[in-house]
């Protein structure tokens, strides 16, 4: 069965992500916030919330971490689908995987150098024999 959990930022940060207070640089806003594009979410709704980097963060990086996911097996691979918007040529969006036995984060997906100014979606599949964070 599908055990999908939607993460839409409408009330606050969704369960999949750790508390936003721990993540300087990210702000929760919608298209009406007067902060420039995007002016709506990926469904074209201008009052729906998403998270974006605050303008002070343009020259540095900011991280979002998920809560801990359990190991995957043949029946339970993990698929994460997310929508993203890149409005800076110099920006790079990376998805990393940190297994609990490892200190380092392994980069498993990235996109950069595309000034798209449109919402795109991607799905990543994760297999891990131990607990992990993304």
C-alpha positions in Angstrom: 0.0 0.0 0.0 1.0 3.6 -0.4 2.2 5.2 2.8 2.9 8.5 1.2 3.2 11.5 3.4 2.7 14.9 1.8 4.8 17.8 2.9 3.1 21.0 2.0 4.2 23.6 4.5 0.6 24.9 4.9 0.6 24.9 8.7 4.3 24.8 9.5 7.1 22.5 8.6 6.0 19.0 7.7 6.8 15.9 9.8 9.5 14.7 7.4 11.7 17.7 8.1 13.4 18.8 11.3 12.3 22.0 12.9 12.8 25.0 10.7 14.3 27.0 13.6 17.4 24.8 13.4 17.9 25.8 9.7 19.0 29.4 9.3 18.4 30.8 5.8 15.1 29.0 5.0 11.8 30.9 5.2 8.3 29.8 4.8 6.3 32.0 2.5 3.8 32.1 -0.3 3.5 33.9 -3.6 1.9 36.9 -2.1 4.8 37.7 0.3 6.2 40.4 -1.9 9.6 38.7 -2.0 9.8 38.1 -5.8 9.2 34.9 -7.7 7.9 32.3 -7.5 4.5 34.0 -7.2 2.7 30.7 -6.7 3.3 27.2 -5.7 3.8 24.3 -8.3 0.0 24.1 -8.6 -0.3 27.8 -9.5 -1.8 28.7 -6.1 -0.6 32.1 -4.9 -1.6 31.6 -1.3 -0.1 28.2 -0.8 3.1 28.0 1.2 6.5 26.8 0.2 10.0 27.3 1.7 12.7 29.4 0.1 16.1 30.8 0.8 16.1 34.2 2.3 17.8 36.9 0.2 20.6 37.3 2.8 21.7 33.7 2.0 22.4 34.2 -1.7 26.2 33.8 -1.4 26.2 30.9 1.1 24.5 27.6 1.6 21.7 26.4 3.8 20.7 22.9 4.7 17.4 21.1 5.3 17.5 17.8 7.1 14.8 15.2 7.3 14.0 13.2 10.3 15.4 9.7 10.6 14.1 7.2 8.0 14.2 3.4 8.7 16.1 0.9 6.6 14.7 -0.1 3.3 14.3 -3.7 2.1 13.0 -5.4 -1.1 9.5 -4.4 -0.3 10.1 -0.9 1.0 12.3 1.2 -1.2 12.0 4.9 -0.4 10.9 7.3 -3.0 11.0 11.0 -2.4 9.4 13.4 -4.9 9.9 17.1 -4.5 9.2 20.3 -6.4 11.9 22.9 -6.7 12.4 26.3 -8.3 15.8 27.8 -9.1 16.0 31.5 -9.6 19.8 32.0 -9.6 22.3 30.9 -12.2 24.9 30.3 -9.6 22.6 28.2 -7.4 23.1 24.5 -6.8 20.4 22.3 -5.3 21.8 19.0 -3.8 20.2 16.0 -2.2 22.5 14.1 0.2 22.2 10.9 2.1 23.6 10.3 5.5 23.6 6.8 6.9 23.8 6.5 10.6 27.1 4.6 10.6 28.8 7.3 8.5 29.9 10.8 9.4 29.8 12.1 5.8 26.9 13.0 3.6 26.9 11.3 0.2 25.6 13.5 -2.6 23.0 11.5 -4.5 21.3 14.1 -6.8 22.0 17.7 -7.8 21.0 20.3 -10.3 22.7 23.6 -11.0 23.4 26.4 -13.5 19.9 26.3 -14.9 18.0 29.5 -14.6 14.6 27.9 -15.0 12.2 30.2 -13.2 9.6 27.5 -13.3 8.7 24.7 -11.0 10.2 21.3 -11.7 9.7 18.0 -10.0 12.1 15.2 -9.4 11.9 11.8 -7.7 14.8 10.1 -6.1 14.9 6.5 -4.9 16.8 5.5 -1.8 18.0 2.1 -0.7 19.7 1.8 2.7 20.2 -1.1 4.9 20.4 1.1 8.0 18.7 4.2 9.3 19.4 7.4 7.4 18.6 11.0 6.9 18.3 13.0 3.7 
